[in-house]
Amino acid sequence: MGTPKMGRVIRAQRKGRGSVFKSHNRTRKGAAKLRNLDYAERHGYVKGIVKEILHDPGRGAPLAKVVFRHPYRYAQVTETMIAVEGTYTGQFIYAGKKAQLKIGNVMAVGSLPEGTVICNVEEKAGDRGKIGRASGDYCTIISHNVDTHTTRIRMPSGCKKSIQSDARAQIGVVAGGGRVDKPILKAGRAYHKYKVKRNSWPKVRGVAMNPVDHPHGGGAHQHVGHATTVKRDSPPGKKVGLIAARRTGRLRGGQGVLAKSKE
């Protein structure tokens, strides 16, 4: 009896190893974060000036180089922050409890009125910004709960989330909105778009492969031949398609969707 034959290691498995699938980050401008949360921001404010607005390869949103004075020493500290729509070089950025409600300023969400449009929101106070960071993204403050010291926000996806009221955010919408409105039109543009991100284009469909390369491969015609939903604990070589899908297909019936968005 010969050794049992196994399928090939499929693309989804190989991506976990890294190798050619690593992110292309050599020319990137560094992590975009808010200032480190310090005494000055918690009790007063600090003033910074926008020195430069730059493009970050592989990121849709532009970045702003903001120079602040060092809180304790005679020195300057340069922070790379996500540029808000309307940011310009020479603009003053104020960060802290006593900053004013103006585009680009950084404040705790608990001190902002309901309905304020914010971006680059902290999930936990001091994590320097996690939510609403892609180009054109924004969150909206829905309500404040003084007893639990939490603030409810509407995320870019439309779902709602409660965060600590002392978590900070930038006021305004992330710049670079409308980026996806322009069609790519030709393969060359897609090539350059993904060249600075990672090796994820072009994507060969599973049904176009052989059975050894993909669970959807093989057959006289290009068809899957079985349900595309797979369970959460499927083995890695089988875990392709709609993983642990609660439902599949198009969202039908606008009333149900509208009711969910109003909740």
Secondary structure as UniProt FT lines:
FT   HELIX           11..15
FT   TURN            16..17
FT   HELIX           19..21
FT   TURN            26..27
FT   HELIX           39..43
FT   STRAND          46..54
FT   TURN            57..58
FT   STRAND          63..69
FT   STRAND          76..82
FT   TURN            85..86
FT   TURN            89..90
FT   STRAND          92..95
FT   TURN            97..98
FT   TURN            103..104
FT   STRAND          106..108
FT   HELIX           109..111
FT   TURN            114..115
FT   STRAND          117..119
FT   TURN            125..126
FT   TURN            135..136
FT   STRAND          139..145
FT   TURN            146..149
FT   STRAND          150..154
FT   TURN            156..157
FT   STRAND          160..164
FT   TURN            165..166
FT   STRAND          168..171
FT   TURN            177..178
FT   HELIX           179..181
FT   HELIX           187..195
FT   TURN            196..197
FT   HELIX           206..208
FT   TURN            211..213
FT   TURN            215..216
FT   TURN            219..222
FT   STRAND          229..230
FT   TURN            232..233
FT   TURN            236..238
FT   STRAND          242..243
FT   HELIX           254..262
//
